[in-house]
Structures are given as C-alpha cells and as structure tokens.
Amino acid sequence: MNNTSVILYAVLDGHKILFTGDAGIPALTQAVDFANAADVELTDLTIFHVPHHGSKHNLSNKLLKRIKSKFSLISASKESPKHPSKTNNKRLNKA
C-alpha cells in the first residue's frame, strides 16, 4: 500500500519541495528516475518530506545520494516509539 502513495514535486516561490507520503524505496526510486528523465533535479531541494514518518524501511543511502535538500521534514508523533528511526536521522545528518 505504501508504494501507491502520491509523490508530489512542487516549486513554490522558487522553493523546490518534494512530498513523499508513505512511499517505499521502490516507489521513491521510480519517482526519482522519472524526475531525472524529465530533467528535474532533486539534489537542490529546499524541503524534502521524508517518507512514512521517517521509517528506516522507506529510505536508503542510495536514494539520499540522489535526493538532497536544505531541510528535511519528518511528520511523526512525539509519542511514537519507532518513528523517526535513528538510522534515518543519522543518514539525513550526513547527507
């Protein structure tokens, strides 16, 4: 089900934003491939919405080499025991 999430790229007032919903690695990879084929660069985003509340299963180091942003947004409850994952926090801080 997560790989059927809508992935939305928008440019608002010059700011490039990528919203990913709950997309998994396969869906996000296809979206990045599609964007690159359409000459849309995703390594200079202003905001990258990290998929699925920052789950470690929805983002990879390989994808983070293809998606770079000034800011990463993770929507997760403070009370969530597993979201966002510490693995993704480390990945995003290195990117």
Secondary structure by P-SEA (a helix, b strand, c coil): cccccbbbbbbcccbbbbbbccccaaaaaaaaaaaaaaccccccccccccccccccccccaaaaaaccccbbbbbccccccccccaaaaaaaaac
